Amino acid sequence: MLLDTASLYFRAYFGVPDTVRAPDGTPVNAVRGLLDFIARLVQDHRPAALAACMDADWRPAWRVELIPSYKAHRVAEEVPGGPDQEETPDTLGPQVPVIEQVLDAIGVARLGAADYEADDVIGTLATRATGPVDVVTGDRDLFQLVDDERAVRVLYPVKGVGSLDAYDDAALRAKYGVDGRGYADLAVLRGDPSDGLPGVRGVGEKTAAKLLAEYGDLAGIRAAAADPVSRLTPAQRTKFREAADYLDVAPTVVRVARDVALPDADLALPRSPHDPELLEQLAERWGLGGSLRRLLEVLAD
């Protein structure tokens, strides 16, 4: 089980009231909510291995170089020579280091890689895996990893993590008209304002799916746009011609990396805390209470 950790703690933050606080009054709703999420996921799905995948760089320079608008509207502060700071709610940012400390003390593997997003870490681990993989994320971009042949599916939270939509190739085809292999091309064509990706003007999700069904992939569509006898309309040819510069680079930006160099880590599910003394201190300092207790009980079981 591979967790898109930021996606889950953002959901926890907005799903758990900020009246959930540490003894000193500091909000810990994202911390406790994430612990409850993980406890429920482990209880319901019983993974043998678990990794909390992190954004070491949420807006990698190599993606921004190709598409400068990539996630640009989320930048709170530009840091010369370093990664941009993402705009986050005032009371969420301080909780992230606490989440990291607690996961480390429990012994849940936490993995990130310089210059890469959590999506790329997940893509690499899913590609390396020799058995079934569940990717838990609220980010549709990771639908591109779905692969029935390799038993990779995405668990997409609908409400909390008690209600999850499981996406295999059939579920993707039913909802989007493409399987996991075609989803990245669909995302390139459709674009995504939340990621600063313009897409091809006038090509929405349904049109993109129809074009992919007819021409196979993005390369096939572009070849048809350049072929005067193809069935594309003159208006469609114009749209693809105007989007040529974007289409030259967008696949590299949209597709998750699958060959990131990652540190060695033990992904086995911890049965007992890695650092019980530190964990006890963190539990008392931040008032983690029943959320931590429930997770430790599920792990021990």
Buried (B, 14 or more C-beta within 10 A) or exposed (E): BBBBBBBBBBBBBBBBEBEBBBEEEBBBBBBBBBBBBBBBBBBEBEBEBBBBBBBBBBBBEEBBEBBEEBBEEBBEEEEEEEBBBBEBEEBBBEBBEBBBBBBBBBBBBBBBBEBBBBBBBBBBBBBEBEEEBBBBBBBBBBBBBBBBEBEBBBBBBEEBBEEBEEBBBEBBBEEBBBBBBBBBBBBBBBBBEEBBBEBBEEBEBEBBBEBBEEBBBBEBBBEBBEEEEBEBEEEBBBBBEEBEEBBEBBBEBBBBBBEBEBEEEEBEBBEEBBBEEBBEEBBEBBBBBEBBEBBBEBBEE
